Amino acid sequence: MLQEKSTDAVRINARKTDVFDIFKFKHYMGPNPYLEVGALVFNFVLTEYRTPVPIEDYVAMISDRYPHLGNREYESYAHLFAQTLSEVGKLEMGLHLTRWSIQPNADNVRIAIQSLHERTTRGVVYFVWDWFEAINRDADFLFEDELARLQNKFRQSAYGGPTVYALLRTAYEKAIPTFYLWEEGLMQYGYGKKHIRGIATTFDCDSHIDSDFTTRKDDCKAFLKTLGFPVPEGDIVNTQKDALAVAREIGYPVAVKPVVGHKGIGVTAEVQDSEELESAYDRALAAIPEEQATRIIVEKSISGADFRLLCVNGKFVAATERRPASVVGDGYSTIDELIREENRKPARWDTPTSPMSKIQRDEAMELYLREQRLTLDSVIEKDQTVYLRKVANLSAGGISINATHTVHHDNIILAQDIAQHFRLTCLGIDVITKSLAESWKDGNFAILEINAAPGILMHLNPAVGDSVDVPSHILSTFFESGTEARIPIITFNKISVHDLQETIDHILLQHPDWTVGAVCREGVFVNRSKKVLSKDYNTNVQSLLRNPKLDLLIAAYDEEILDRDGMFYQGSNMVVLDNPSEIEMMLVRDILEGSTVVIKKGDSVSISRKGLIEDYTLGEDEPFTRVYLKEVGTLF
């Protein structure tokens, strides 16, 4: 088993009590000389301050947390460190960050670990470093606390929302190019004219008018009623007095909720009398944003279970039953203690992949407990279930149960009929009924509201039942495969402006209606028009791929850019290399299937096209452009 030797390298971050030092961090958002995906790269070295314990001692401690790491052989401390980073980097949330590499240098080792969010990945590196140092000193290490901190850091990032992450991960698995547009606060899927943009389950192709209409719950309810669909009787009020009057007219129990709202905030179901209504009205009022007028719905409360029907592209794909948060008694713990214990379960870690959120304590919970003659200090009998809310709000700790395979044919048609009236990719329909297995036509069925930006985690990772792969349904609406999300890309290691414009002209001669984007060190072009060149090279590439009219991209990545910035995109349809350096050879590392590679070394040219290799020698004064322009013509 090999071990690194201590060196005389200058210590950057290490303390005099440390065995290891890590320094010279570099974050790449895309392919780079170390990995074919975005990565955090840093130097790793042993200090001379202390002697490390044997690798086996580290493995013994680490395998207590990650047993599968105990069954492997490690060439060095660096290999163990990198493998541990890869495991911890998943944050025990099943994140898809699994790739890493090691590159030995003269006096240190360069480690690269797959990264999505730089701050989180850097935190993971320091976390593992501290863990290794604690093992070496035989000191305590607050693993759970530090892990929770990292999970929260990722959760608060642009990628940490459950729906955003689920779509991003599915796109990664399907090889659909995906990146975040920081200035717009949107995710982009695909390149150029193939791309779509959106946030969560709302996309740029959706009707913003229809999306806004679904937030006006009163108007939307009236619209559904005109279509003949079952909606509960009720009215809109703006004073508590009017709310009491409506409740008396339609009869208790009633449900109270703000016209503008989401995630069940301010919603109270099964309001039984005027005293409860006054409290429910105040909660709904508090949930209304300051800039919004006071408009509160009071409607007949229908008995039954709460369900979400989900349609994608007008088609029914999933159904989930949502039950209110609850605890089960053990005969000696208080309800508050049972909640605390329930919230410690991994299923309630409130991460982008956990099936349940933590149970939230608030006034609505305490009021409902009082109705049951209970408080948070009450001790309940063993095996007795106590529901903590009337409303099945998943974000407050409710439970999701897959009901997709139980839905009656009539209810599927109902959901799809509603979805056909909205130009929206995703539509969530909240209904209440005793069972989705019974037709809505048989009564005791009511549509509560519809949602233009429905969450998908409840379907993808329900607390009970099988998963429904909703992200795949959504992305297949736009792309049948990763190939359909891409436009052709030609990548050079170096090219002059003159040769770049000649290449553009060559392509436009064959495809005069195309829009060709091109970038090299000296300029950015759309067809023959020169655009503003950003100092950040990859910003130029992103701007071109963000162009919704772009048919083809040409980009040049030389050694300096690759080492400094890495690439923005992954995969090329054609790579043209002119006397490439070792680093520039990475451009052929992850070419797409069926791609063409042209490499010139001196006067010798090698052409690889769909698995066939051809060697060519340039004639005297024969330009290299003549060779690769001929190959460009074979691409399309």
C-alpha positions as CSV (number, residue, x, y, z in Angstrom):
1,M,0.0,0.0,0.0
2,L,1.6,3.2,-1.1
3,Q,1.7,6.3,1.1
4,E,2.7,9.8,0.2
5,K,5.9,11.1,1.6
6,S,6.1,14.5,3.4
7,T,7.6,17.3,1.3
8,D,9.0,20.7,1.8
9,A,6.0,22.3,0.1
10,V,4.9,25.6,1.6
11,R,1.9,25.1,3.9
12,I,-1.0,27.2,2.9
13,N,-3.9,26.3,5.2
14,A,-2.4,23.7,7.6
15,R,-2.1,24.4,11.3
16,K,0.9,23.0,13.2
17,T,-1.4,20.3,14.6
18,D,-2.4,19.1,11.1
19,V,-1.3,16.0,9.3
20,F,-2.6,17.2,5.9
21,D,-2.8,20.4,4.0
22,I,-5.2,21.4,1.2
23,F,-4.7,24.5,-0.9
24,K,-4.9,26.1,-4.4
25,F,-8.6,25.6,-4.9
26,K,-10.1,26.0,-8.4
27,H,-13.8,25.6,-9.3
28,Y,-14.9,24.6,-12.8
29,M,-18.5,24.9,-13.9
30,G,-18.1,22.4,-16.7
31,P,-15.5,19.9,-18.3
32,N,-11.9,20.7,-17.3
33,P,-8.5,19.0,-17.5
34,Y,-9.3,16.9,-14.5
35,L,-12.9,15.7,-14.9
36,E,-15.5,15.7,-17.8
37,V,-18.0,17.4,-15.4
38,G,-18.0,20.5,-13.2
39,A,-15.5,20.0,-10.4
40,L,-13.7,21.5,-7.4
41,V,-10.0,21.0,-7.7
42,F,-7.4,21.4,-5.0
43,N,-3.9,20.3,-3.9
44,F,-3.5,17.7,-1.2
45,V,-0.2,17.0,0.7
46,L,1.1,15.6,3.9
47,T,2.7,18.1,6.2
48,E,5.8,17.5,8.3
49,Y,4.2,18.7,11.5
50,R,2.7,15.3,12.6
51,T,2.8,11.7,11.6
52,P,-0.4,10.3,10.2
53,V,-1.8,7.1,11.7
54,P,-1.9,4.1,9.4
55,I,-4.4,4.2,6.5
56,E,-6.2,1.2,8.1
57,D,-7.0,3.3,11.2
58,Y,-8.7,6.0,9.1
59,V,-10.6,3.3,7.1
60,A,-11.8,1.7,10.3
61,M,-13.3,4.9,11.6
62,I,-14.7,6.0,8.2
63,S,-16.3,2.7,7.5
64,D,-18.4,3.0,10.7
65,R,-20.3,5.7,8.8
66,Y,-19.8,4.3,5.2
67,P,-19.4,0.5,5.6
68,H,-18.8,-0.1,1.8
69,L,-15.6,2.1,2.0
70,G,-14.1,-0.5,4.4
71,N,-14.0,-3.2,1.7
72,R,-11.6,-1.4,-0.6
73,E,-7.9,-1.0,-1.0
74,Y,-6.4,2.5,-1.1
75,E,-3.1,3.3,-2.8
76,S,-2.5,6.4,-0.7
77,Y,-4.0,8.8,1.8
78,A,-5.0,11.0,-1.2
79,H,-7.0,8.1,-2.7
80,L,-8.8,7.5,0.6
81,F,-9.4,11.3,1.1
82,A,-10.9,11.6,-2.4
83,Q,-13.1,8.6,-2.1
84,T,-14.4,9.8,1.3
85,L,-15.1,13.2,-0.3
86,S,-17.1,11.6,-3.0
87,E,-19.3,9.8,-0.4
88,V,-19.7,12.8,1.9
89,G,-20.4,15.0,-1.1
90,K,-23.7,13.1,-1.7
91,L,-24.7,14.7,1.7
92,E,-26.6,11.5,2.5
93,M,-29.3,12.9,0.2
94,G,-28.5,10.6,-2.7
95,L,-27.0,13.5,-4.7
96,H,-25.6,12.4,-8.1
97,L,-22.1,13.8,-7.4
98,T,-20.0,10.6,-7.7
99,R,-17.0,11.4,-9.9
100,W,-13.5,12.2,-8.7
101,S,-9.9,11.9,-10.0
102,I,-6.3,12.2,-8.7
103,Q,-3.4,13.7,-10.5
104,P,0.1,13.3,-8.9
105,N,2.4,16.2,-9.2
106,A,6.1,16.7,-8.2
107,D,5.4,17.6,-4.6
108,N,1.6,17.2,-4.1
109,V,-1.5,15.5,-5.4
110,R,-4.2,17.3,-7.3
111,I,-7.6,16.1,-6.3
112,A,-10.8,16.8,-8.4
113,I,-14.3,16.1,-7.1
114,Q,-17.5,16.5,-9.0
115,S,-19.3,19.7,-7.9
116,L,-22.6,21.4,-8.5
117,H,-22.6,24.2,-6.0
118,E,-19.1,25.6,-5.2
119,R,-19.7,26.8,-1.6
120,T,-21.2,23.4,-0.6
121,T,-18.5,21.4,-2.2
122,R,-15.8,23.5,-0.6
123,G,-17.5,23.0,2.7
124,V,-17.5,19.2,2.1
125,V,-13.7,19.4,1.6
126,Y,-13.1,21.2,4.8
127,F,-15.5,18.9,6.6
128,V,-13.6,15.8,5.5
129,W,-10.3,17.4,6.3
130,D,-11.4,18.2,9.8
131,W,-12.7,14.6,10.2
132,F,-9.4,13.1,9.1
133,E,-7.5,15.4,11.5
134,A,-9.9,14.4,14.4
135,I,-9.3,10.7,13.6
136,N,-5.5,11.3,13.7
137,R,-5.8,13.0,17.1
138,D,-8.4,10.4,18.4
139,A,-10.6,13.4,19.0
140,D,-14.4,13.7,19.0
141,F,-16.0,15.0,15.7
142,L,-19.6,16.3,15.6
143,F,-20.4,14.5,12.3
144,E,-24.2,14.9,12.5
145,D,-24.1,18.7,13.2
146,E,-21.6,19.4,10.5
147,L,-23.5,17.2,7.9
148,A,-26.8,19.0,8.8
149,R,-25.0,22.4,8.2
150,L,-23.8,21.3,4.7
151,Q,-27.2,19.9,3.8
152,N,-28.8,23.2,4.7
153,K,-26.2,25.1,2.7
154,F,-27.0,23.0,-0.4
155,R,-30.7,23.3,0.3
156,Q,-30.5,27.1,0.2
157,S,-28.6,27.1,-3.0
158,A,-30.1,27.6,-6.5
159,Y,-30.0,23.9,-7.0
160,G,-31.4,22.9,-3.6
161,G,-35.2,23.1,-4.2
162,P,-36.7,19.6,-4.4
163,T,-38.4,20.1,-7.8
164,V,-35.4,22.0,-9.3
165,Y,-33.0,19.3,-8.1
166,A,-35.2,16.4,-9.3
167,L,-35.4,17.9,-12.8
168,L,-31.7,18.7,-12.8
169,R,-30.7,15.2,-11.8
170,T,-33.0,13.6,-14.4
171,A,-31.6,15.9,-17.1
172,Y,-28.1,14.8,-16.1
173,E,-29.1,11.1,-16.3
174,K,-30.6,11.7,-19.7
175,A,-27.6,13.7,-21.0
176,I,-29.8,16.8,-21.5
177,P,-27.5,19.9,-21.2
178,T,-28.5,21.9,-18.2
179,F,-27.2,25.1,-16.5
180,Y,-28.4,27.9,-14.3
181,L,-28.9,31.4,-15.6
182,W,-27.9,33.4,-12.5
183,E,-29.0,36.8,-13.8
184,E,-32.4,35.5,-14.8
185,G,-32.9,33.1,-11.8
186,L,-33.8,30.3,-14.3
187,M,-32.6,26.9,-15.3
188,Q,-31.9,26.3,-19.0
189,Y,-32.3,22.9,-20.5
190,G,-30.8,22.3,-24.0
191,Y,-28.8,24.6,-26.2
192,G,-29.7,27.3,-28.8
193,K,-32.9,26.9,-30.6
194,K,-33.6,23.6,-28.8
195,H,-33.5,25.1,-25.4
196,I,-36.3,25.8,-22.8
197,R,-36.0,27.9,-19.7
198,G,-37.9,27.7,-16.4
199,I,-37.9,27.5,-12.7
200,A,-39.2,24.4,-11.0
201,T,-42.2,23.2,-13.1
202,T,-42.9,26.5,-14.9
203,F,-41.3,27.1,-18.3
204,D,-41.0,29.9,-20.8
205,C,-43.4,28.2,-23.2
206,D,-46.2,28.3,-20.6
207,S,-48.9,30.9,-20.8
208,H,-48.2,33.5,-18.1
209,I,-51.8,34.6,-18.4
210,D,-53.0,31.1,-17.6
211,S,-50.4,30.8,-14.8
212,D,-51.6,34.1,-13.2
213,F,-55.2,33.0,-13.6
214,T,-54.7,29.9,-11.4
215,T,-53.5,32.2,-8.6
216,R,-56.9,34.0,-8.7
217,K,-58.7,31.2,-6.9
218,D,-62.1,32.8,-6.9
219,D,-62.1,33.5,-10.7
220,C,-60.6,30.1,-11.4
221,K,-63.2,28.4,-9.2
222,A,-66.0,30.3,-11.1
223,F,-64.5,29.2,-14.4
224,L,-64.4,25.5,-13.4
225,K,-68.0,25.8,-12.3
226,T,-69.1,27.1,-15.7
227,L,-67.4,24.0,-17.2
228,G,-69.6,21.8,-15.1
229,F,-66.9,20.6,-12.8
230,P,-67.6,20.1,-9.0
231,V,-66.5,23.0,-6.9
232,P,-67.6,23.7,-3.3
233,E,-70.2,26.4,-2.6
234,G,-68.8,29.6,-1.1
235,D,-67.9,33.3,-1.6
236,I,-65.1,35.8,-1.3
237,V,-65.0,38.2,1.7
238,N,-62.8,41.0,2.9
239,T,-64.1,41.4,6.5
240,Q,-64.5,39.0,9.4
241,K,-68.2,40.0,9.6
242,D,-68.8,39.0,6.0
243,A,-67.0,35.7,6.6
244,L,-69.3,34.9,9.5
245,A,-72.3,35.8,7.3
246,V,-71.2,33.5,4.4
247,A,-70.6,30.6,6.9
248,R,-74.1,31.0,8.3
249,E,-75.6,31.0,4.8
250,I,-73.8,27.9,3.4
251,G,-73.6,26.1,6.8
252,Y,-70.8,24.7,8.9
253,P,-68.3,23.1,8.5
254,V,-66.4,25.5,6.2
255,A,-62.9,26.0,4.9
256,V,-61.1,29.4,5.0
257,K,-58.2,30.3,2.8
258,P,-56.6,33.4,1.2
259,V,-57.4,34.0,-2.5
260,V,-53.6,34.5,-3.1
261,G,-51.5,31.8,-1.5
262,H,-49.5,28.6,-1.8
263,K,-48.3,25.6,0.1
264,G,-51.5,25.6,2.2
265,I,-50.3,28.7,4.2
266,G,-53.2,30.3,5.9
267,V,-55.7,27.5,5.0
268,T,-58.0,26.1,7.6
269,A,-60.4,23.2,6.9
270,E,-63.3,21.8,8.9
271,V,-64.1,25.1,10.7
272,Q,-67.0,24.1,12.9
273,D,-68.3,27.3,14.5
274,S,-68.0,31.1,14.6
275,E,-65.2,31.0,17.2
276,E,-63.1,28.8,15.0
277,L,-63.9,30.9,12.0
278,E,-62.6,34.1,13.7
279,S,-59.2,32.4,14.3
280,A,-59.2,30.9,10.8
281,Y,-59.9,34.3,9.3
282,D,-57.0,35.8,11.2
283,R,-54.6,33.1,9.9
284,A,-55.8,33.6,6.3
285,L,-55.4,37.4,6.7
286,A,-51.8,37.0,8.0
287,A,-50.9,34.9,5.0
288,I,-51.8,37.5,2.5
289,P,-48.8,39.5,1.1
290,E,-48.7,43.1,2.1
291,E,-49.2,44.4,-1.5
292,Q,-52.3,42.3,-2.0
293,A,-55.8,43.3,-1.1
294,T,-57.7,41.4,1.6
295,R,-59.7,38.7,-0.2
296,I,-60.5,35.5,1.6
297,I,-62.4,32.5,0.5
298,V,-65.1,31.0,2.8
299,E,-66.5,27.8,1.2
300,K,-68.3,24.6,2.2
301,S,-65.9,22.0,3.7
302,I,-66.2,18.7,2.0
303,S,-65.4,15.6,4.1
304,G,-62.9,13.2,2.7
305,A,-59.2,12.8,2.0
306,D,-56.9,15.4,0.3
307,F,-55.5,14.4,-3.1
308,R,-53.3,16.0,-5.7
309,L,-53.8,15.0,-9.4
310,L,-50.9,15.9,-11.7
311,C,-51.1,16.5,-15.4
312,V,-48.1,17.0,-17.7
313,N,-48.6,18.3,-21.2
314,G,-52.4,17.8,-20.7
315,K,-52.1,14.1,-19.7
316,F,-52.7,12.6,-16.3
317,V,-49.4,11.1,-14.9
318,A,-49.7,10.8,-11.1
319,A,-51.9,11.1,-8.0
320,T,-51.0,11.5,-4.4
321,E,-53.0,11.4,-1.2
322,R,-51.8,13.9,1.4
323,R,-52.4,13.3,5.1
324,P,-51.9,15.8,7.9
325,A,-48.9,15.4,10.2
326,S,-49.4,13.0,13.0
327,V,-47.6,11.3,15.9
328,V,-48.1,7.9,17.5
329,G,-48.1,7.6,21.3
330,D,-45.7,5.5,23.3
331,G,-47.5,5.9,26.6
332,Y,-44.9,8.1,28.3
333,S,-43.6,10.9,25.9
334,T,-45.4,14.2,25.4
335,I,-46.7,15.2,22.0
336,D,-43.9,17.8,21.8
337,E,-41.3,15.1,22.6
338,L,-42.9,12.8,20.0
339,I,-42.7,15.6,17.4
340,R,-39.0,16.2,18.3
341,E,-38.3,12.4,17.9
342,E,-40.2,12.2,14.6
343,N,-38.3,15.2,13.2
344,R,-35.0,13.4,13.9
345,K,-35.9,10.6,11.3
346,P,-33.8,10.7,8.1
347,A,-37.1,10.7,6.1
348,R,-37.7,14.2,7.6
349,W,-34.3,15.8,7.1
350,D,-36.1,18.3,4.9
351,T,-33.6,17.9,2.0
352,P,-34.2,18.0,-1.8
353,T,-34.7,14.2,-1.7
354,S,-36.3,13.5,1.6
355,P,-40.0,12.3,1.4
356,M,-41.2,14.4,4.3
357,S,-40.6,17.8,5.8
358,K,-40.2,18.5,9.5
359,I,-43.4,18.8,11.5
360,Q,-43.9,22.5,12.1
361,R,-45.3,23.8,15.4
362,D,-47.6,26.9,15.1
363,E,-50.9,28.4,16.2
364,A,-53.0,26.2,13.9
365,M,-51.5,23.1,15.4
366,E,-52.0,24.2,18.9
367,L,-55.6,25.2,18.1
368,Y,-56.4,21.8,16.6
369,L,-54.9,20.1,19.6
370,R,-57.1,22.1,21.9
371,E,-60.1,21.0,19.9
372,Q,-59.0,17.5,20.7
373,R,-58.5,18.5,24.4
374,L,-54.8,18.1,24.0
375,T,-51.7,20.3,24.3
376,L,-48.1,19.8,23.3
377,D,-47.4,18.7,26.9
378,S,-50.1,15.9,26.7
379,V,-49.0,12.3,27.0
380,I,-51.0,10.0,24.7
381,E,-51.6,6.2,25.0
382,K,-49.3,3.7,23.3
383,D,-50.1,3.2,19.6
384,Q,-52.7,6.0,19.6
385,T,-52.4,8.2,16.6
386,V,-53.0,11.9,17.0
387,Y,-53.3,14.2,14.0
388,L,-51.7,17.6,14.5
389,R,-53.6,19.5,11.8
390,K,-56.7,19.6,9.8
391,V,-54.9,20.5,6.6
392,A,-52.7,18.0,4.9
393,N,-49.9,20.5,4.3
394,L,-46.7,18.6,3.2
395,S,-44.4,21.5,3.9
396,A,-45.6,21.5,7.5
397,G,-44.9,17.8,8.0
398,G,-47.8,16.0,6.2
399,I,-47.4,12.6,4.7
400,S,-47.6,11.8,0.9
401,I,-49.1,8.4,-0.3
402,N,-48.9,7.3,-3.9
403,A,-52.5,6.9,-5.2
404,T,-51.7,6.8,-9.0
405,H,-52.9,3.3,-9.6
406,T,-56.2,3.7,-7.7
407,V,-57.6,6.5,-9.8
408,H,-61.0,5.9,-11.4
409,H,-61.2,6.3,-15.2
410,D,-63.7,9.2,-14.8
411,N,-61.4,11.1,-12.5
412,I,-58.5,10.7,-15.0
413,I,-60.7,12.2,-17.7
414,L,-61.8,15.0,-15.4
415,A,-58.1,15.9,-14.7
416,Q,-57.2,15.9,-18.4
417,D,-60.3,17.9,-19.3
418,I,-59.3,20.6,-16.9
419,A,-55.7,20.5,-18.1
420,Q,-56.8,21.0,-21.7
421,H,-58.1,24.5,-20.9
422,F,-54.6,25.7,-19.8
423,R,-51.5,26.2,-21.8
424,L,-49.3,25.0,-19.0
425,T,-46.7,22.2,-19.0
426,C,-47.6,21.1,-15.5
427,L,-50.9,21.4,-13.7
428,G,-51.7,20.2,-10.2
429,I,-55.4,19.7,-9.3
430,D,-56.2,19.5,-5.6
431,V,-59.4,17.6,-4.8
432,I,-61.1,16.2,-1.8
433,T,-63.0,12.9,-1.9
434,K,-63.4,9.8,0.2
435,S,-61.6,7.8,-2.5
436,L,-60.1,8.4,-5.9
437,A,-61.2,4.9,-6.8
438,E,-64.8,6.2,-7.0
439,S,-66.1,8.4,-9.9
440,W,-66.5,12.1,-9.2
441,K,-69.9,11.8,-10.8
442,D,-71.1,9.8,-7.8
443,G,-70.9,12.8,-5.5
444,N,-68.8,13.8,-2.5
445,F,-66.1,15.1,-4.7
446,A,-64.8,18.7,-4.9
447,I,-62.1,20.5,-6.7
448,L,-60.4,22.8,-4.2
449,E,-57.9,24.6,-6.5
450,I,-55.5,24.2,-9.3
451,N,-51.8,25.0,-9.3
452,A,-49.6,26.2,-12.2
453,A,-46.3,25.4,-10.5
454,P,-46.9,22.1,-8.7
455,G,-44.2,20.4,-6.7
456,I,-43.2,17.0,-7.9
457,L,-41.3,15.5,-4.9
458,M,-44.5,14.1,-3.4
459,H,-44.9,11.9,-6.6
460,L,-41.2,11.2,-7.1
461,N,-40.5,10.3,-3.5
462,P,-43.7,9.7,-1.6
463,A,-43.5,8.7,2.1
464,V,-45.6,5.6,1.3
465,G,-45.8,3.8,-2.0
466,D,-43.9,3.6,-5.3
467,S,-42.2,6.5,-7.0
468,V,-43.7,8.0,-10.2
469,D,-40.9,9.4,-12.4
470,V,-42.6,12.8,-13.0
471,P,-39.3,14.6,-14.0
472,S,-39.0,12.2,-17.0
473,H,-42.5,12.9,-18.0
474,I,-41.8,16.7,-17.9
475,L,-38.5,16.6,-19.8
476,S,-39.8,14.2,-22.4
477,T,-42.4,16.8,-23.2
478,F,-39.5,18.8,-24.7
479,F,-36.9,16.3,-25.5
480,E,-37.3,12.6,-26.4
481,S,-33.5,12.2,-25.7
482,G,-30.5,14.2,-24.8
483,T,-29.5,14.4,-28.5
484,E,-32.7,16.4,-29.2
485,A,-31.7,19.0,-26.7
486,R,-28.5,19.8,-28.5
487,I,-27.5,21.9,-31.5
488,P,-24.3,21.0,-33.5
489,I,-21.1,22.2,-31.9
490,I,-17.7,22.5,-33.5
491,T,-14.8,23.0,-31.1
492,F,-11.3,24.2,-32.1
493,N,-8.2,24.5,-29.9
494,K,-7.1,27.6,-31.8
495,I,-8.5,29.5,-34.7
496,S,-8.0,33.1,-36.1
497,V,-10.8,35.5,-36.7
498,H,-10.2,35.2,-40.4
499,D,-10.5,31.4,-40.4
500,L,-13.5,31.6,-38.0
501,Q,-15.3,33.9,-40.4
502,E,-14.4,31.6,-43.3
503,T,-15.9,28.7,-41.5
504,I,-19.1,30.6,-40.8
505,D,-19.4,31.6,-44.4
506,H,-18.8,27.9,-45.5
507,I,-21.7,26.8,-43.2
508,L,-24.0,29.6,-44.3
509,L,-23.4,28.8,-47.9
510,Q,-24.9,25.4,-47.3
511,H,-27.5,26.6,-44.8
512,P,-28.3,30.3,-45.6
513,D,-31.3,30.4,-43.2
514,W,-29.2,29.2,-40.2
515,T,-28.0,31.4,-37.3
516,V,-24.4,30.5,-36.5
517,G,-22.8,31.6,-33.2
518,A,-19.0,31.7,-32.9
519,V,-16.4,32.7,-30.4
520,C,-12.6,32.8,-30.2
521,R,-10.2,34.9,-28.1
522,E,-10.5,37.9,-30.5
523,G,-14.3,38.1,-30.9
524,V,-17.9,36.9,-30.7
525,F,-20.0,36.6,-33.8
526,V,-23.5,35.8,-34.8
527,N,-23.2,35.0,-38.5
528,R,-21.0,37.8,-39.8
529,S,-22.1,40.3,-37.1
530,K,-19.5,41.0,-34.4
531,K,-20.9,41.2,-30.9
532,V,-19.6,42.5,-27.6
533,L,-16.8,40.3,-26.2
534,S,-17.0,39.6,-22.4
535,K,-13.8,39.4,-20.4
536,D,-15.1,36.1,-19.0
537,Y,-14.7,33.6,-21.9
538,N,-17.4,31.2,-20.8
539,T,-19.9,34.0,-20.5
540,N,-19.5,34.5,-24.2
541,V,-20.2,30.8,-24.8
542,Q,-23.2,30.8,-22.5
543,S,-24.7,33.9,-24.2
544,L,-24.5,32.2,-27.5
545,L,-26.1,28.9,-26.2
546,R,-28.8,31.0,-24.5
547,N,-29.8,32.5,-28.0
548,P,-33.1,30.9,-28.9
549,K,-32.4,31.3,-32.6
550,L,-28.9,29.6,-32.6
551,D,-28.6,26.6,-35.0
552,L,-24.9,25.9,-34.5
553,L,-22.0,26.9,-32.2
554,I,-18.4,27.2,-33.1
555,A,-16.0,27.8,-30.1
556,A,-12.3,27.8,-29.5
557,Y,-10.7,26.5,-26.3
558,D,-6.9,26.8,-26.0
559,E,-4.8,25.5,-23.2
560,E,-4.9,28.7,-21.2
561,I,-8.7,28.9,-21.2
562,L,-9.1,25.2,-20.4
563,D,-6.7,25.4,-17.5
564,R,-8.1,28.7,-16.2
565,D,-11.8,28.4,-16.8
566,G,-12.6,24.9,-18.2
567,M,-15.3,24.4,-20.8
568,F,-18.9,25.6,-20.5
569,Y,-20.4,22.7,-22.5
570,Q,-19.9,19.0,-22.7
571,G,-19.6,17.1,-25.9
572,S,-18.9,18.3,-29.5
573,N,-20.0,17.1,-32.9
574,M,-16.6,18.0,-34.4
575,V,-13.3,18.8,-32.8
576,V,-10.5,20.4,-34.8
577,L,-7.0,20.5,-33.2
578,D,-4.0,22.3,-34.6
579,N,-0.8,21.0,-32.9
580,P,-2.6,20.4,-29.6
581,S,-1.0,20.4,-26.2
582,E,-1.6,17.6,-23.7
583,I,-4.3,19.6,-22.0
584,E,-6.0,20.6,-25.3
585,M,-6.4,16.9,-26.1
586,M,-9.1,16.8,-23.5
587,L,-11.4,18.2,-26.2
588,V,-11.6,14.8,-27.7
589,R,-12.2,13.1,-24.3
590,D,-16.0,13.4,-24.3
591,I,-17.0,13.9,-27.9
592,L,-20.5,12.7,-29.0
593,E,-21.1,9.4,-30.7
594,G,-20.5,9.7,-34.4
595,S,-18.4,12.8,-34.1
596,T,-15.6,13.8,-36.3
597,V,-12.1,14.6,-35.0
598,V,-9.4,16.3,-37.1
599,I,-5.9,16.6,-35.6
600,K,-3.0,18.3,-37.2
601,K,0.5,17.7,-36.0
602,G,3.1,19.4,-38.2
603,D,2.1,18.6,-41.8
604,S,0.3,15.3,-40.8
605,V,-3.4,15.3,-40.4
606,S,-5.4,12.5,-38.8
607,I,-9.2,12.3,-39.4
608,S,-11.5,10.1,-37.3
609,R,-15.0,10.0,-38.7
610,K,-17.7,7.6,-37.3
611,G,-15.0,5.1,-36.2
612,L,-13.0,5.3,-39.4
613,I,-9.5,6.8,-39.3
614,E,-7.8,8.4,-42.2
615,D,-4.3,9.9,-42.3
616,Y,-3.5,12.8,-44.6
617,T,-0.3,14.9,-45.3
618,L,-0.8,18.5,-46.2
619,G,0.7,19.6,-49.5
620,E,3.1,22.5,-49.8
621,D,1.3,25.7,-49.0
622,E,-2.0,23.8,-48.5
623,P,-4.0,25.5,-45.8
624,F,-5.4,23.4,-42.9
625,T,-8.7,25.1,-43.5
626,R,-9.2,23.1,-46.7
627,V,-9.1,19.9,-44.7
628,Y,-11.5,20.7,-41.9
629,L,-14.0,22.7,-44.0
630,K,-14.5,19.6,-46.1
631,E,-15.3,17.7,-42.9
632,V,-17.6,20.4,-41.7
633,G,-19.7,19.8,-44.8
634,T,-20.2,16.1,-43.9
635,L,-21.7,16.9,-40.5
636,F,-25.1,18.1,-41.6
